[in-house]
């Protein structure tokens, strides 16, 4: 019996070790195929990096060398062949159809790493996966000592589900410097995003230099600084300085576009018209249909739209370009000429969303245009405007993309749609032969709260991580042939700095990355959460901010007779909840939450915290009872 036990031990022990090693692999987004092998590659002090096409592999090799040299302090002396680890970059002579342009295969053995792809893009994405196989410390921006720089032996074959894998960064509501935009791109590429949608113009700022229209940045890029809750600010006073803002010069834009290109990210500019144009009108009032526009200023965040009647909103001041004014089209031709020269990407996004119609309805110029062109409705007026903008964009050798409102008045076959008001507009457009990018607000608007209103700046509604993870860029009823891919959008009304931009992006950006890259049947919520926790460690070393909202409970309130009941649920498994109504801070020695709790008659505060075992893991949430009662259903 003793001998039998020893035999079983020696058979099973390696398998136990292998099983433990298997749990250490946390790749986001989940690859198409992972086969784990025995052993590890120990990264020597010197690393030999080879390629059969070194010129084409230069971006991938440079990126990897920088990471290995910084955190792991590795050198790359080719003369030390016998005492060095080897990493090979190979471009296929005969293309492997299954890998496409962005796929790769990655093989790690105890003696060598090999990354193979059809194109340089694939080599770069192979590097991102290789870095995720290394310890989390590899993301550090400074040397790290006493780390075992080991890579588990593995065979991976991987390629993306869709071609368009995007994040939108709004730099109009709050300005981000060139270095901060680069910082955002650096975080994107870790997770195989390949598109930066750059929202450059809006009511709160015009951020792109147009040399033929200097007032756009002399006037339109600057406003009165307000800090607090956006959309609730007081009206700026005439004597308040307009010194908040900024813009990107042509050289700045070329620098960012090249920086992104070196990391296989395309940059799509957005010039949002005809609505969202107050900054442009403040600079050039003659672009408006409305008298008195010469008194308009760049919006500082004060209320100026009435949404009580739904969309389109009722404008308090006219933030739209005049569709009946030929000067507008001359203006747009100048703008698009310079934009097209600066951005090599094939699409220019022209906005088209949330344009109010109430000032157009009163405009004699618009009424004259409608009679002349046979236009019967305001959506048709906007469609007329959009088609003229499209011709301008096409005349510069580009294609137009717009938000899904442009579908309402009819669009031409070459125009692409970005479906933000749910998925139905995207489904409709794809089935009518229009290319579509899915970015539905109920899944991937990452400016919306990801936690409770007691922990996040209040923005309309909540989109939790588990909701974002349900995002499917190719819905069942869509024509997949016309779905370019998917994208998450970060509007920045309540985002004042790059740290908060990161906080709102991650970890929901993990969920979107997995939705647009990984096979749909590979998605698994429990596994994703385990990986997310591992990647929090990576973001810690990278000094990238992220939200811990997934550890905080979801709070719902119901009223029955004269009593209010608070129900708490957790987004992830394995957490215990503790609460108090006595103004003290609960810990794990307080009664554990099990069922809906009645709010005591005289209580003024509820405090909530989650634990995992003996360790607090969620944030201490403090909610006023009067606010809880407002949530009651």
C-alpha positions as a printed Julia matrix, in Angstrom:
633×3 Matrix{Float64}:
   0.0    0.0     0.0
   2.86   2.35    0.87
   4.55   1.67   -2.48
   1.27   2.26   -4.28
   0.92   5.61   -2.53
   4.43   6.64   -3.6
   3.75   5.63   -7.19
   0.52   7.67   -7.25
   2.28  10.6    -5.64
   5.01  10.72   -8.3
   2.39  10.4   -11.04
   0.04  13.02   -9.68
   2.46  15.56   -8.2
   3.66  16.93  -11.56
   0.04  17.17  -12.66
  -0.78  19.09   -9.48
   2.04  21.52  -10.2
   0.88  21.85  -13.8
  -2.65  22.55  -12.62
  -1.38  25.29  -10.33
   0.67  26.78  -13.16
  -2.36  26.71  -15.43
  -4.21  29.02  -13.07
  -1.4   31.59  -13.34
  -2.12  32.33  -17.01
  -4.44  35.33  -17.25
  -4.62  36.74  -20.75
  -7.02  39.55  -21.65
  -8.54  39.34  -24.17
  -8.93  35.55  -24.06
  -7.02  33.94  -26.97
  -8.62  31.65  -29.53
  -6.53  28.67  -28.4
  -4.21  28.0   -25.45
  -2.37  24.73  -24.95
  -0.28  24.71  -21.8
   2.92  22.69  -21.67
   5.3   21.46  -18.99
   8.02  23.75  -17.74
   8.97  27.4   -17.97
  11.45  29.58  -19.8
  13.73  31.42  -17.39
  14.56  34.79  -18.88
  18.32  35.2   -18.7
  20.04  38.51  -17.96
  20.82  38.85  -21.65
  18.15  38.19  -24.26
  18.77  37.51  -27.94
  15.99  38.82  -30.19
  15.91  37.58  -33.79
  13.67  38.15  -36.79
  13.53  36.95  -40.36
  12.21  40.44  -41.26
  13.77  42.82  -38.71
  12.6   45.98  -40.49
   8.95  44.94  -40.49
   9.17  43.62  -36.93
  10.79  46.78  -35.58
   7.68  48.09  -33.74
   7.09  44.81  -31.94
  10.77  44.35  -31.11
  11.23  47.93  -29.87
   8.15  47.69  -27.68
   9.31  44.41  -26.12
  12.88  45.61  -25.59
  11.69  48.71  -23.76
   9.6   46.63  -21.35
  12.3   44.05  -20.72
  15.02  46.67  -20.28
  13.01  48.83  -17.87
  11.4   46.52  -15.33
  13.46  43.35  -15.79
  16.77  45.14  -16.55
  17.53  42.8   -19.43
  20.23  43.49  -22.02
  20.35  42.52  -25.69
  23.96  41.71  -26.61
  23.93  39.47  -29.69
  27.48  38.27  -28.97
  26.32  36.32  -25.89
  24.5   33.61  -27.79
  25.42  30.67  -25.56
  24.18  32.23  -22.31
  21.05  33.99  -23.5
  17.33  33.33  -23.87
  16.08  33.64  -27.42
  12.93  35.34  -28.69
  12.18  34.93  -32.39
   9.87  37.07  -34.52
   8.87  35.33  -37.72
   6.74  36.62  -40.59
   5.19  33.82  -42.6
   6.45  33.46  -46.15
   3.2   31.72  -47.01
   0.27  33.45  -45.31
  -1.82  31.39  -42.91
  -5.41  32.23  -43.81
  -6.7   31.54  -40.3
  -4.44  34.22  -38.75
  -5.49  37.03  -41.08
  -3.68  40.36  -40.83
  -3.71  40.66  -37.03
  -3.43  37.1   -35.79
  -0.34  35.41  -34.39
   0.94  32.17  -32.95
   3.06  32.19  -29.82
   5.13  29.24  -28.67
   7.09  29.23  -25.42
   9.4   26.32  -24.61
  12.03  26.1   -21.84
  14.62  27.21  -24.4
  12.95  29.69  -26.76
  10.02  32.01  -27.47
   8.69  32.16  -31.01
   6.08  34.64  -32.28
   4.84  34.05  -35.82
   2.4   36.14  -37.85
   1.4   37.05  -41.37
   1.84  40.79  -40.81
   3.69  43.11  -38.39
   0.4   43.82  -36.6
   0.23  40.19  -35.49
   3.79  40.26  -34.14
   2.88  43.31  -32.04
  -0.22  41.62  -30.6
   1.87  38.53  -29.89
   4.15  40.76  -27.8
   1.17  41.96  -25.75
   0.28  38.36  -24.95
   3.9   37.48  -24.17
   4.09  40.36  -21.69
   0.94  39.08  -19.97
   2.67  35.71  -19.51
   5.46  37.43  -17.59
   5.03  38.45  -13.93
   2.89  41.55  -13.34
   6.02  43.51  -12.4
   6.92  43.72  -16.11
   4.56  46.71  -16.34
   6.67  48.75  -13.91
   8.19  52.01  -15.14
  11.25  51.45  -12.95
  13.55  48.49  -12.26
  12.16  45.72  -10.06
  14.44  43.49   -8.04
  13.99  39.92   -6.73
  11.52  38.75   -9.36
  11.66  35.36  -11.06
  11.32  36.39  -14.69
   9.76  33.16  -15.92
   7.38  32.5   -18.8
   5.19  29.38  -18.7
   5.58  26.97  -21.59
   2.55  27.37  -23.82
   1.26  27.27  -27.39
  -1.19  30.0   -28.36
  -2.99  30.64  -31.62
  -4.93  33.87  -31.68
  -6.72  36.32  -33.96
  -9.45  38.94  -33.47
 -13.17  38.44  -33.81
 -13.71  41.85  -35.45
 -11.46  44.36  -37.15
 -12.59  47.57  -35.42
 -11.67  47.51  -31.73
 -12.01  51.03  -30.52
 -12.02  53.48  -27.63
 -13.31  57.02  -28.02
 -11.63  59.8   -26.05
 -13.49  63.11  -25.74
 -10.91  65.89  -25.4
 -13.4   68.71  -25.96
 -15.21  68.76  -22.61
 -11.84  68.56  -20.87
  -8.52  68.97  -22.6
  -5.82  66.29  -22.4
  -2.2   67.04  -23.28
  -0.22  65.26  -25.99
   1.56  63.17  -23.36
  -1.75  62.24  -21.71
  -3.22  61.1   -25.04
  -0.12  58.96  -25.55
  -0.58  57.58  -22.04
  -4.15  56.58  -22.95
  -2.9   54.9   -26.14
  -0.27  52.98  -24.15
  -3.01  51.54  -21.92
  -5.15  50.65  -24.96
  -2.55  48.62  -26.78
  -1.98  46.29  -23.82
  -5.41  44.9   -24.63
  -5.14  44.83  -28.43
  -7.29  47.87  -29.23
  -6.53  49.25  -32.68
  -8.71  52.36  -32.98
  -8.65  55.71  -31.16
 -11.76  57.72  -31.99
 -10.71  61.27  -31.15
 -13.64  63.58  -30.33
 -12.0   66.92  -31.12
 -14.83  69.46  -31.24
 -17.92  70.21  -29.19
 -19.77  73.02  -27.41
 -17.08  73.17  -24.72
 -14.0   73.48  -26.91
 -12.51  73.29  -30.4
  -9.29  71.32  -30.01
  -7.73  71.11  -33.49
  -5.74  73.88  -35.16
  -7.24  74.94  -38.5
  -4.71  77.35  -39.96
  -7.18  78.85  -42.42
  -9.62  79.58  -39.55
  -7.46  80.87  -36.67
 -10.32  82.03  -34.45
 -11.37  78.4   -33.92
  -8.47  78.01  -31.52
  -7.93  81.65  -30.56
 -11.54  81.83  -29.29
 -13.1   78.38  -29.54
 -10.43  76.51  -27.55
 -10.86  78.54  -24.34
 -13.58  78.96  -21.74
 -14.21  79.96  -18.15
 -12.97  77.25  -15.79
 -15.62  75.62  -13.62
 -15.08  72.77  -11.16
 -17.85  70.71   -9.64
 -20.85  68.98  -11.22
 -20.87  69.59  -14.96
 -24.2   70.77  -16.38
 -25.09  72.42  -13.06
 -22.64  75.32  -13.16
 -23.65  78.96  -12.85
 -23.59  81.16  -15.93
 -20.09  82.53  -16.57
 -19.78  86.23  -15.77
 -18.48  88.7   -18.38
 -15.34  89.46  -16.37
 -14.4   85.84  -15.62
 -11.21  84.9   -17.48
 -11.49  82.4   -20.34
  -8.22  80.63  -19.65
  -9.22  76.96  -19.43
  -8.68  74.72  -22.46
  -6.1   74.1   -25.11
  -5.72  72.7   -28.59
  -3.5   70.5   -30.72
  -1.29  72.07  -33.36
  -0.7   70.32  -36.67
   2.63  69.11  -35.33
   0.96  67.78  -32.16
  -1.52  65.81  -34.24
   1.16  64.38  -36.52
   3.1   63.32  -33.41
   0.1   61.53  -31.88
  -0.94  59.92  -35.16
   2.59  58.56  -35.65
   2.82  57.43  -32.02
  -0.43  55.51  -32.47
   0.65  54.09  -35.83
   3.84  52.73  -34.28
   1.53  50.78  -31.94
  -0.86  49.69  -34.73
  -3.6   52.07  -33.66
  -5.5   54.14  -36.23
  -6.8   57.55  -35.2
 -10.21  58.68  -36.45
 -10.96  62.4   -35.95
 -14.44  63.62  -35.13
 -15.69  67.08  -36.1
 -19.15  67.07  -34.52
 -21.71  68.97  -36.62
 -24.32  70.41  -37.08
 -25.12  70.27  -33.34
 -22.49  70.4   -30.59
 -20.99  73.4   -32.44
 -21.14  76.24  -29.9
 -17.34  76.6   -29.73
 -17.22  77.09  -33.51
 -20.11  79.59  -33.4
 -18.46  81.54  -30.58
 -15.47  81.94  -32.9
 -17.47  82.58  -36.09
 -21.04  83.75  -35.23
 -21.98  84.04  -38.9
 -22.21  80.22  -39.0
 -25.46  80.37  -36.99
 -29.04  80.87  -38.26
 -29.86  82.84  -35.12
 -29.58  86.55  -34.39
 -27.52  87.34  -31.32
 -25.02  84.53  -31.88
 -22.27  87.14  -31.7
 -22.94  87.22  -27.94
 -22.38  83.45  -27.53
 -19.42  82.04  -25.6
 -17.8   78.63  -25.44
 -19.88  76.64  -22.98
 -18.37  76.2   -19.53
 -20.8   73.5   -18.33
 -23.86  75.6   -17.49
 -27.3   74.17  -18.42
 -28.27  74.97  -22.0
 -30.46  72.06  -23.2
 -33.9   70.92  -22.06
 -34.17  67.13  -22.33
 -37.55  66.85  -20.58
 -39.34  66.19  -23.87
 -36.81  63.58  -24.99
 -34.7   63.74  -28.14
 -33.99  65.91  -29.96
 -33.54  68.32  -27.05
 -34.91  71.85  -26.84
 -31.99  74.27  -27.05
 -31.89  77.34  -24.82
 -29.28  78.84  -27.17
 -28.59  77.76  -30.73
 -25.56  75.47  -30.84
 -26.15  74.32  -34.44
 -24.48  75.3   -37.68
 -27.0   76.77  -40.1
 -27.86  74.24  -42.84
 -29.22  77.06  -45.06
 -26.07  79.18  -44.99
 -23.54  78.65  -47.79
 -20.83  80.12  -45.55
 -21.2   76.99  -43.38
 -20.21  74.7   -46.25
 -17.27  76.93  -47.16
 -16.23  76.76  -43.51
 -16.57  72.98  -43.43
 -14.57  72.63  -46.65
 -11.67  74.48  -45.05
 -11.91  72.39  -41.88
 -12.13  69.04  -43.66
  -9.29  69.95  -46.04
  -6.86  70.31  -43.14
  -8.29  67.4   -41.15
  -7.96  65.08  -44.16
  -4.32  66.1   -44.61
  -3.48  65.37  -40.97
  -5.23  62.01  -40.52
  -4.38  59.13  -42.87
  -7.29  56.98  -41.64
 -10.01  56.41  -44.25
 -12.95  57.72  -42.18
 -13.74  61.16  -40.8
 -16.49  61.16  -38.19
 -18.89  64.08  -38.69
 -21.05  63.63  -35.57
 -24.7   64.32  -36.38
 -26.03  63.5   -32.92
 -28.37  65.38  -30.61
 -28.88  68.35  -32.93
 -31.79  70.46  -31.58
 -34.29  71.65  -34.19
 -36.23  74.38  -32.37
 -34.12  77.26  -33.69
 -34.22  75.83  -37.24
 -38.0   75.65  -37.0
 -38.14  79.44  -36.42
 -35.49  80.35  -39.01
 -36.64  82.09  -42.24
 -33.45  80.83  -43.91
 -34.29  77.21  -43.08
 -37.9   77.63  -44.24
 -36.62  79.01  -47.54
 -34.22  76.07  -47.88
 -37.02  73.58  -47.23
 -39.21  75.15  -49.9
 -36.34  75.23  -52.39
 -35.2   71.63  -51.79
 -38.62  70.06  -51.11
 -37.75  69.16  -47.52
 -40.72  68.42  -45.28
 -39.23  67.63  -41.85
 -36.32  68.71  -39.68
 -34.64  65.28  -39.97
 -34.72  65.81  -43.74
 -33.09  69.23  -43.23
 -30.37  67.57  -41.17
 -30.01  64.86  -43.8
 -29.57  67.56  -46.46
 -26.79  69.05  -44.34
 -25.22  65.64  -43.79
 -25.18  64.76  -47.48
 -23.44  68.02  -48.31
 -20.86  67.35  -45.61
 -20.4   63.86  -46.99
 -19.62  65.3   -50.45
 -17.01  67.56  -48.9
 -15.45  64.62  -47.04
 -15.47  62.45  -50.17
 -13.88  65.25  -52.19
 -10.84  64.95  -49.9
 -10.55  61.22  -50.58
 -12.18  60.16  -47.3
 -15.34  58.37  -46.17
 -17.88  59.72  -43.69
 -19.08  58.14  -40.48
 -21.75  59.54  -38.16
 -23.81  58.8   -35.07
 -27.01  56.86  -35.66
 -29.25  59.97  -35.85
 -28.04  60.44  -39.42
 -30.08  57.36  -40.37
 -33.36  59.17  -39.64
 -33.38  61.4   -42.71
 -31.77  58.85  -44.99
 -28.07  58.37  -45.75
 -26.11  57.51  -48.86
 -24.68  53.99  -49.3
 -21.07  54.95  -48.62
 -21.76  56.51  -45.22
 -20.97  54.38  -42.17
 -22.95  54.45  -38.94
 -21.91  54.36  -35.3
 -24.85  52.89  -33.37
 -24.96  54.46  -29.9
 -28.66  54.49  -28.93
 -28.72  50.73  -28.37
 -28.09  48.19  -31.13
 -31.24  48.43  -33.25
 -30.06  51.3   -35.44
 -26.88  49.36  -36.14
 -28.84  46.23  -36.99
 -31.08  48.24  -39.32
 -28.14  49.91  -41.04
 -26.21  46.66  -41.49
 -29.24  44.99  -43.06
 -29.58  47.89  -45.5
 -25.96  47.56  -46.6
 -24.29  50.26  -44.49
 -21.12  49.61  -42.55
 -21.62  49.85  -38.79
 -19.58  50.19  -35.62
 -21.52  49.05  -32.56
 -21.14  51.33  -29.53
 -24.45  51.04  -27.64
 -24.74  53.32  -24.63
 -26.36  50.63  -22.46
 -23.22  48.47  -22.7
 -20.15  50.5   -23.62
 -20.64  54.12  -22.61
 -17.84  54.11  -20.09
 -18.51  57.68  -18.94
 -21.57  56.31  -17.14
 -21.25  55.24  -13.49
 -19.79  51.8   -12.95
 -20.53  51.77   -9.24
 -22.95  53.36   -6.83
 -23.74  57.09   -6.88
 -22.12  57.27   -3.44
 -18.73  56.35   -4.93
 -18.81  57.63   -8.55
 -19.54  61.08   -9.99
 -23.24  61.05  -10.83
 -23.75  60.72  -14.6
 -27.28  59.85  -15.78
 -27.2   56.1   -15.11
 -25.03  53.08  -14.28
 -23.37  50.54  -16.56
 -21.73  47.92  -14.35
 -18.82  45.74  -15.42
 -21.04  42.66  -15.8
 -23.3   44.6   -18.18
 -20.35  45.72  -20.29
 -19.11  42.12  -20.44
 -22.4   41.15  -22.12
 -21.62  43.42  -25.07
 -21.77  41.61  -28.4
 -20.44  43.66  -31.33
 -22.18  41.37  -33.84
 -25.79  40.9   -32.68
 -27.66  37.89  -34.01
 -30.02  39.89  -36.23
 -27.29  42.04  -37.81
 -25.68  41.39  -41.17
 -22.19  40.49  -39.94
 -20.7   41.37  -43.34
 -21.4   45.04  -42.63
 -20.42  45.16  -38.94
 -16.94  46.66  -38.78
 -16.63  46.01  -35.06
 -17.24  47.61  -31.68
 -16.16  50.53  -29.56
 -16.47  51.99  -26.06
 -16.98  55.75  -25.68
 -15.53  57.95  -22.95
 -17.31  61.3   -22.8
 -15.58  63.62  -20.37
 -18.11  66.08  -18.94
 -17.39  64.76  -15.43
 -13.81  63.67  -16.17
 -11.37  66.45  -15.34
  -8.03  64.65  -15.64
  -6.28  61.62  -17.09
  -6.42  59.7   -13.81
 -10.21  59.81  -13.8
 -10.21  58.91  -17.51
  -8.25  55.77  -16.62
 -10.52  55.02  -13.67
 -13.6   55.13  -15.9
 -11.97  53.04  -18.65
 -10.59  50.14  -16.62
 -11.7   47.42  -15.97
 -14.65  47.99  -18.32
 -12.06  48.35  -21.05
 -11.03  44.74  -20.3
 -14.61  43.61  -20.91
 -14.91  45.46  -24.2
 -11.52  44.16  -25.35
 -12.62  40.59  -24.74
 -15.95  41.22  -26.49
 -14.35  42.52  -29.69
 -11.33  40.2   -29.83
 -12.22  36.83  -28.32
 -14.53  34.2   -29.83
 -18.02  34.67  -28.43
 -18.14  31.14  -27.0
 -14.86  31.72  -25.13
 -16.33  34.4   -22.89
 -16.79  33.28  -19.28
 -17.73  35.75  -16.56
 -16.2   33.88  -13.6
 -12.92  33.33  -15.42
 -12.93  36.94  -16.59
 -13.24  38.2   -13.01
 -10.28  36.04  -11.93
  -8.25  37.5   -14.79
  -9.39  41.02  -13.99
  -8.07  40.72  -10.44
  -4.73  39.53  -11.81
  -4.64  42.49  -14.18
  -5.36  44.93  -11.38
  -1.88  43.99  -10.15
  -0.49  44.8   -13.59
  -2.21  48.19  -13.63
  -0.8   48.86  -10.16
   2.73  48.36  -11.46
   1.92  50.41  -14.58
   0.58  53.18  -12.31
  -2.68  53.14  -14.26
  -5.77  53.99  -12.24
  -8.79  51.66  -12.3
 -12.13  51.28  -10.57
 -12.72  48.73   -7.79
 -16.51  49.09   -8.23
 -16.99  45.37   -8.91
 -16.33  44.79   -5.18
 -19.03  47.24   -4.11
 -22.6   45.96   -3.7
 -25.53  47.01   -5.88
 -28.06  48.95   -3.8
 -31.78  48.84   -4.56
 -34.6   50.24   -2.44
 -38.29  49.28   -2.35
 -41.15  50.86   -0.44
 -43.89  48.76    1.11
 -46.59  50.59    3.07
 -44.65  53.1     5.12
 -41.4   51.1     5.31
 -38.33  51.21    3.09
 -36.34  48.05    2.37
 -32.71  48.07    1.17
 -31.56  45.09   -0.9
 -27.85  44.53   -1.49
 -26.43  42.21   -4.14
 -22.85  41.6    -5.24
 -21.64  41.7    -8.8
 -19.09  38.95   -8.18
 -19.24  35.82   -6.02
 -17.49  35.15   -2.73
 -18.11  38.46   -0.95
 -19.77  39.12    2.42
 -21.6   42.37    3.12
 -21.72  44.25    6.43
 -23.85  47.32    7.16
 -24.71  49.87    9.79
 -27.4   52.49   10.34
 -25.9   53.89   13.56
 -23.37  56.21   11.84
 -20.42  53.94   12.71
 -18.21  52.19   10.17
 -19.04  48.45    9.9
 -16.46  45.71    9.74
 -16.7   41.91    9.65
 -17.68  41.75   13.32
 -20.97  43.5    12.56
 -23.97  41.34   11.63
 -23.58  39.95    8.13
 -26.12  41.08    5.56
 -28.45  38.24    4.53
 -31.84  39.75    3.6
 -33.4   43.08    2.68
 -33.0   45.49    5.58
 -35.65  47.88    6.87
 -34.4   51.45    7.21
 -34.85  52.38   10.88
 -37.3   55.21   11.44
 -34.79  57.73   12.78
 -31.65  56.65   10.88
 -29.85  59.28    8.83
 -26.96  57.27    7.31
 -26.4   53.78    5.96
 -22.84  52.49    5.71
 -21.9   49.4     3.69
 -18.69  47.45    3.14
 -17.77  44.11    1.56
 -15.22  41.58    2.77
 -13.59  38.56    1.21
 -13.02  36.3     4.16
 -11.26  38.39    6.8
 -10.1   41.16    4.48
 -12.09  44.27    3.5
 -12.2   44.43   -0.28
 -14.91  46.93   -1.16
 -14.95  50.62   -0.42
 -16.8   51.96    2.6
 -20.04  53.29    1.1
 -21.89  56.04    2.97
 -25.4   56.89    1.74
 -27.8   59.33    3.32
 -31.16  57.81    4.19
 -32.97  60.61    2.37
 -31.06  59.65   -0.79
 -31.89  55.98   -0.28
 -35.59  56.81   -0.08
 -35.38  58.7    -3.38
 -34.29  55.44   -5.01
 -37.39  53.58   -3.84
 -39.47  51.72   -6.42
